[in-house]
């Protein structure tokens, strides 16, 4: 029996997935909305697809997943660099991303890194570990300071909202600034990134990866930031790391809160690990106890789209 | 020449003071609003007051400071336990506190501690120190969670505003809940503290010290918090530390972000230093690069009050 004849679509869930998604999809199966195959490894994914599964929920891709029954790839990632877009298109397979699902979590993480840097939690944690009562005073008050958000999509906008709540002035950088309808005071195009950074105490990288953004945050930006901070939660490739190291070493920027890196895991030899003013986390911004629930909410909306009952969200092909 | 005959009041500034106040007062002197004596030690404070200074800017007090020329003590602290209120009253000396001046800074620190705890920056800093790429996932998303703010004065209200910006539901505890006019969804009296904590993911201690609040946050509160977090930025005496240690040890609460303690500096032997889930700072919440500017703004308003040109702010005696 193929997917097109079956009453409910059969979903195969890739083993490499964030916590929570399995339980939430199991609830949809229990409610009779889907039939769920929880794959233990990639071979089981391929087998289930060869056996007529309609939908792949995954953030990994392999050539052999493209089977005749496959109608929709519901990606668990915000990006889609890993998918063969033209081939999916040619085979009539829909691809949707999880863009926006992690916006709240990443934005909270960006604020955690920013507050951690300026209120010196890194120094506090080290003092605590040695039972030393040492008063590390704050380096910046957010209230009244200026933040530039580079990349003001779902994540960047949420960061802008939170920063506005702290009384920060927020400026945004966006490919099409004229489209903007959010809470930032002013939004400019990428060609003005350096100009707005001259006004900034804090620059937040919330940009996606790709050739267009690669190394965009580099020496000229750090010169302009002069004494400010970088918070990086978008894609690591946006930041030119050798320039960042130089800017931290010579004090052009006072600190950096980094969750993403050009190469991950970050190389053990990178100077970033030990530079004063650097607070880093291992790409955890998008993790959230609510991720599974939010992703499956989006999945349900697109399940309705698959049967023509409502428009698609985040559809790429 | 006594103060009452002089054209501008003479201010003596105590040597123990936050950074920034001296420079801001020097500007007032430059503008001819005051005459400034910057004391190098307590003897110089006493001498300047014996020599006819009108105003003492200080957060310390000594008996010998009470001289006939003293008209106003502009305290640099939010509390006023250190002053002999009846004696100042009897001698017609005004006392004003700095209540509210540090509200923005303390509230930002409270959010730093909260985000640091739930997004596990303590674990991240230790991993970074060892150059280990370890992914410490968050324990709570603020969005959609519930915060109880105990003590919803200037600091508590600012915390409530910031938490509301994160999409938290905020409940408040206040001596006179009927007086409340702020952003918390519901405010109850102290007798309902335990009841509201049953709904809370996070309890923020923003209460002042004193007999009425001593040990208020104790076993019954931790039982009610069940799996939540404590953030303590008010007075340390409000939290019963042995109960806190027990609640952390047996997992009734998942963590604590602590800036204030029953005794400061915290005793080197306290179990709090090393308990998992504890993120601590050494009473730095009120520190801010903007403290001097804000305090002197308040000082200027009260300088106008001293000459009857406007009402007093934060006047105690």
Interface residues (C-beta under 8 A of the other chain):
Chain A: X104 X105 X108 X109 X111 X112 X113 X115 X116 X119 X120 X121 X122 X124 X125 X126 X127 X128 X129 X131 X133 X134 X135 X136 X137 X138 X139 X140 X141 X142 X143 X144 X161 X162 X164 X165 X166 X167 X264 X265 X266 X268 X273 X274 X278 X279 X280 X281 X282 X283 X284 X287 X288 X289 X290
Chain B: X104 X105 X108 X109 X111 X112 X113 X115 X116 X119 X121 X122 X124 X125 X126 X127 X128 X129 X131 X133 X134 X135 X136 X137 X138 X139 X140 X141 X142 X143 X144 X161 X162 X164 X165 X166 X167 X264 X265 X266 X268 X273 X274 X278 X279 X280 X281 X282 X283 X284 X287 X288 X289 X290
